[in-house]
Amino acid sequence: MAPRAYWKGTLKLSLVSCPVVLYPATTAAEKTRFHLINRETGNRLKQQMIDSETGDVVESDQKGRGYELRKGRYVEIEPEELEAVQIESNHTIDIESFVPSEEIDQRYLNHPYYIAPDGKAAVDAFAVIRDAMKDQERVALAKIVLTNREHVMAIEPLGKGLLGTTLRFPYELRDEDQFFDDIKSPKITKDMVELAGHILHTKAAHFDPGKFKDDYETALKALVKRKASGKKIELPAPEERPSNVVSLMDALKQSLKGGGGKKTAKSHARRATGRRPAAKKAHRSTARHRKAG
């Protein structure tokens, strides 16, 4: 059974339209998250808003929104003034054009959503739009309003449904020239490039996200489990940094022989299991023991 829809509306292609639903394609629910707590009592902390000049605590009814015109000078914007410029959603994904997928700059891709037909009556029209895009091998560009903001969305077939990805606006992207202009153009030999090419060939593979492993997340879960069971957490000794490579050619040759082996997750695991000697011991207060119990 599909989860609750994030958005409901109509997908429209000229005079053809059908009811659709949107579901976020990503989730952070499985990530390990921490709360701020009082070390002495083990209780969770609450945050307060403090006036940066007076140091006074600001209550919720005193909080407002301001745009900084210059350093320390703000113009206050009232809630009703914000509402006046908000775009009211018409709950329509209005397809404006179709573009070749290879023309979409990957930097513009933002948040992905699954788009599915809303009800049996919508299936036929949905399938027509989806299959037409498959035949033409093009990506639809459409306008949609989410959380009071207008977005451009790229829509493409994905299995039986559609994948809609909101796109960033040009002003949200930084110009790459400011980061790349200072990169020098050194003279490298053809042999070096060929050696690097051989290394790339030995590591050739297909994109398979199923092989992605979040070693840090695994280590975090192990750490929390070990700490919750009352076991001692020992900190690993600092790892030695590798020496600087003197000869690029030697490094390429060594890599081709298999000398540049993969870095494993053992260092992460040691932090969770405590296999190395401790650098320092953690102290628990009596109050925290009572809280944990």
CORHUZI-V912388 format. One record per residue. N is the residue number from 0. SS is DSSP state (H for helix, E for strand, C for the rest). PHI is phi as a letter, one per 20 degrees, with the letter a starting at -180 (NA if undefined). OMEGA is omega as a letter, one per 30 degrees, with the letter a starting at -180 (NA if undefined). Layout:
N:SS:PHI:OMEGA ; N:SS:PHI:OMEGA
This chain:
0:C:NA:a ; 1:C:f:l ; 2:C:f:l ; 3:C:f:a ; 4:C:f:l ; 5:C:e:a ; 6:E:b:l ; 7:E:c:l ; 8:E:a:a ; 9:E:c:l ; 10:E:e:a ; 11:E:c:l ; 12:E:c:a ; 13:C:l:a ; 14:C:e:l ; 15:E:e:l ; 16:E:b:l ; 17:E:b:l ; 18:E:f:l ; 19:E:c:l ; 20:E:c:l ; 21:E:d:l ; 22:E:c:l ; 23:E:g:a ; 24:C:e:a ; 25:C:c:l ; 26:C:b:l ; 27:C:d:a ; 28:C:f:a ; 29:C:e:a ; 30:C:f:l ; 31:C:f:a ; 32:C:c:a ; 33:C:d:l ; 34:C:d:l ; 35:C:f:a ; 36:E:c:l ; 37:C:e:a ; 38:C:f:a ; 39:C:f:a ; 40:C:d:a ; 41:C:n:a ; 42:C:e:l ; 43:E:f:a ; 44:C:e:l ; 45:C:d:l ; 46:C:e:l ; 47:C:c:l ; 48:E:e:a ; 49:E:d:l ; 50:C:f:a ; 51:C:f:a ; 52:C:e:a ; 53:C:e:a ; 54:C:n:a ; 55:C:f:l ; 56:E:f:a ; 57:E:d:l ; 58:C:f:a ; 59:H:g:a ; 60:H:f:l ; 61:H:e:a ; 62:C:f:l ; 63:C:b:l ; 64:E:d:a ; 65:E:c:l ; 66:E:d:a ; 67:E:f:l ; 68:E:f:l ; 69:E:b:a ; 70:C:g:l ; 71:C:m:a ; 72:E:d:a ; 73:E:c:l ; 74:E:d:a ; 75:E:e:l ; 76:E:d:a ; 77:C:f:a ; 78:H:g:a ; 79:H:f:l ; 80:H:f:l ; 81:H:f:l ; 82:H:f:a ; 83:H:f:a ; 84:H:d:l ; 85:C:f:a ; 86:C:e:l ; 87:C:f:a ; 88:C:f:l ; 89:C:e:l ; 90:C:l:l ; 91:E:c:l ; 92:E:e:a ; 93:E:e:a ; 94:E:f:a ; 95:E:d:a ; 96:E:a:l ; 97:E:c:a ; 98:E:c:l ; 99:E:f:a ; 100:H:g:a ; 101:H:f:l ; 102:H:e:a ; 103:C:e:l ; 104:C:f:a ; 105:H:g:a ; 106:H:f:a ; 107:H:e:a ; 108:E:f:a ; 109:E:c:a ; 110:E:d:a ; 111:E:e:l ; 112:E:c:l ; 113:E:e:l ; 114:E:d:a ; 115:E:c:l ; 116:E:f:a ; 117:C:d:l ; 118:C:n:a ; 119:H:f:a ; 120:H:f:a ; 121:H:e:a ; 122:H:f:a ; 123:H:f:a ; 124:H:f:l ; 125:H:f:a ; 126:H:f:l ; 127:H:f:a ; 128:H:f:a ; 129:H:f:a ; 130:H:f:l ; 131:H:f:l ; 132:H:f:l ; 133:H:f:a ; 134:H:f:a ; 135:H:e:a ; 136:C:l:l ; 137:E:c:l ; 138:E:d:l ; 139:E:e:l ; 140:E:d:a ; 141:E:c:l ; 142:E:d:l ; 143:E:b:l ; 144:E:d:l ; 145:E:c:a ; 146:C:l:l ; 147:C:m:l ; 148:E:c:l ; 149:E:e:l ; 150:E:c:l ; 151:E:e:a ; 152:E:c:l ; 153:E:e:a ; 154:E:c:a ; 155:E:b:l ; 156:E:f:l ; 157:E:b:a ; 158:C:m:l ; 159:C:e:a ; 160:E:d:l ; 161:E:c:l ; 162:E:d:l ; 163:E:d:a ; 164:E:c:l ; 165:E:f:a ; 166:E:d:l ; 167:C:f:l ; 168:C:e:a ; 169:H:g:a ; 170:H:f:l ; 171:H:e:a ; 172:C:d:l ; 173:C:e:l ; 174:C:f:a ; 175:C:f:a ; 176:H:f:a ; 177:H:f:l ; 178:H:d:a ; 179:H:d:a ; 180:C:g:a ; 181:C:e:l ; 182:C:f:a ; 183:C:f:l ; 184:C:d:a ; 185:C:f:l ; 186:C:e:l ; 187:C:d:a ; 188:C:f:l ; 189:H:f:l ; 190:H:f:l ; 191:H:f:a ; 192:H:f:l ; 193:H:f:l ; 194:H:f:l ; 195:H:f:l ; 196:H:f:l ; 197:H:f:l ; 198:H:f:l ; 199:H:f:a ; 200:H:f:a ; 201:H:f:a ; 202:C:d:a ; 203:C:f:a ; 204:C:b:l ; 205:C:d:a ; 206:C:f:a ; 207:C:b:a ; 208:H:f:l ; 209:H:f:l ; 210:H:e:l ; 211:C:f:l ; 212:C:c:l ; 213:C:e:a ; 214:H:f:a ; 215:H:f:l ; 216:H:f:l ; 217:H:f:l ; 218:H:f:l ; 219:H:f:l ; 220:H:f:l ; 221:H:f:l ; 222:H:f:a ; 223:H:f:a ; 224:H:f:a ; 225:H:f:a ; 226:H:f:a ; 227:H:f:l ; 228:C:e:l ; 229:C:n:a ; 230:C:e:a ; 231:C:f:l ; 232:C:d:l ; 233:C:d:a ; 234:C:e:a ; 235:C:f:l ; 236:C:f:l ; 237:C:g:l ; 238:C:f:l ; 239:C:f:l ; 240:C:f:l ; 241:C:f:l ; 242:C:f:a ; 243:C:f:l ; 244:C:f:a ; 245:C:e:a ; 246:C:d:l ; 247:H:f:l ; 248:H:f:l ; 249:H:f:l ; 250:H:f:l ; 251:H:f:a ; 252:H:f:l ; 253:H:f:l ; 254:H:f:l ; 255:H:f:l ; 256:C:e:a ; 257:C:n:a ; 258:C:f:a ; 259:C:e:a ; 260:C:f:a ; 261:C:f:l ; 262:C:e:a ; 263:C:e:a ; 264:C:e:a ; 265:H:f:a ; 266:H:f:l ; 267:H:f:a ; 268:H:f:a ; 269:H:f:l ; 270:H:f:a ; 271:H:e:a ; 272:H:d:l ; 273:C:m:a ; 274:C:e:a ; 275:C:e:l ; 276:C:g:a ; 277:C:f:l ; 278:C:e:l ; 279:C:a:a ; 280:C:d:l ; 281:C:e:l ; 282:C:d:l ; 283:C:d:l ; 284:C:e:l ; 285:H:f:a ; 286:H:f:a ; 287:H:f:l ; 288:H:f:a ; 289:H:f:a ; 290:H:f:a ; 291:H:f:a ; 292:C:f:NA
